[in-house]
Amino acid sequence: MPHFAVIAIGADRPGIVAALAGSLFEQGANLEDVSSSILRGHFATMLVVDGPEGTTAEGLQSALARAVEPIGVSVSVRDVEAGAPRRVHASHALVAYGADRPGIVAGLASLLAERGANVTDLSCRLTGEDPEVYVLVAEVALPEGLDADALRSEIEARSGELGVDVTFRGIDPDTL
């Protein structure tokens, strides 16, 4: 069964999800994984879908484009590895907050990458009005053998350099 990544973005409005899901249903495709968000008034989504045998990325993209064109959404489809997906499960949560400034995500993400930790989900937002506070929430999968307490110490040191407060703790994957 072929699998596809579908990426869509457009000015936020009611009906985007309905148009995408309806067109996928009409094509005989099944939604497996979905991540969506509204960012600065734009709706963005990434879907992983499986389609019936013979489905092509080009055909699926054409059908989806027809469905969302009237509502001003652009869509892109690409083939992804078929079969059972490799699922990475988060083992830890990282929350950082502080005054907004460039480099917060880069500083924390580079530390995690250097240690082989995988960011499985990331959300960042400006909250409040005066002063604005930058909030980062990440789910992280640690590689086998990485000492979580040592990583926590490194994250705390890096957060001091970045001027943010952090929390790094283990999570129960069944609660996500």
Buried (B, 14 or more C-beta within 10 A) or exposed (E): EBBBBBEBBBEBEEEBBEBBBEBBEEBEBBBEEBEEEEEEEEBBBBBBBBBEEEBEBEEBBEBBBEBBEEBEBEBBBEBBEEEEEEEEEBBBBBBBBBEBEEEBBEBBBEBBEEBEBBBBEBEBEEEEEEEEBBBBBBBBBBEEEBEBEEBBEBBEEBBEEBEBEBBBEEBEEEEE
